[in-house]
Amino acid sequence: MRTPGPEDRVRRLIETTDEGTAAELFVTLCRASSELRHWLWEDFARDPKVRESFRQRLRNRSGVVHRFAELSDDGDGWRRELRDVRNKFPRQLYGGLTWSQLEKLIAQHRAAKTDLGAYLFTAAWHASGKRAPRSPLLIRAALDLMDAAFADPRLFRQLERLIAHTRDNADRASRRAALGYTDWWKLNVLLYMLRHPRGAYPIREFRAHLARRGMNVSVKYLQRFCTQHGIKRDVRAGRPRIRKPDSATETGVNGLASTTRGRSTASHSHRVR
């Protein structure tokens, strides 16, 4: 999908209706989501209860939809199960840190002290490439960001700086150079925690993630980083073990060595005689 030019944007605002735009967005969402297509054809089209449940959902403007099961007749059961699971989650879900604590750490290590939502949005849009304008997640994130920016225009300036930074440092090596190597690997660890919440993290998981992104950080530095910021480490059994040679192997090797030495000694004695 090509980037709309000035004329395209003007035509959309002047000539296109709400109905036409809604139909276009609907088609875009159906193309992007196989789950939506399945729900439309299998559930909504065939089950009157699902259509009635969806009608009630349209009347109720409060609440957030997390998956298509919530739009079906059995959505109440799914919502109860979701509430129960959430109640079991600890507040300090990110290795012993809360969301606000993790957000402050990310702010310390990312380029410029910009809004975290704007930073993640810019990074996700850049990573998605040509698929970004068709992504339902990024479409909604863009609307949220614009809504927030009209309330606080500083977000527009922050977004402008972030886009310029992304263009100037398009490849991974340039971004690392702009941030500094230390901040770069720490930022990647913190963003990994943000996307993979859990109570504790094994160091080898951080190392594997950094290695996939071209960084080799020692266990010592990762342990020091976790200790410094109170990030809980998963130290349960399961780390790779160093295999020790058993006694039978040692005996075999020693026996072979002894035999070899014996043959060498006998051969030497034979030559002396």
Secondary structure, 3 states (H helix, E strand, C coil): CCCCCHHHHHHHHHHCCHHHHHHHHHHHHHHHCHHHHHHHHHHHCCCHHHHHHHHHHHHCCCCCCCCHHHHCCCHHHHHHHHHHHHHHCCCCCECCECHHHHHHHHHHHCCCCCCHHHHHHHHHHHHHHHHHHHCHHHHHHHHHHHHHHHHCCHHHHHHHHHHHHHHHCCCHHHHHHHHCHHHHHHHHHHHHHHHCCECCECHHHHHHHHHHCCCCCCHHHHHHHHHHHCCCECCCCCCCCCCCCCHHHHHHHHHHHHHHHHHHHHHHHHHHC
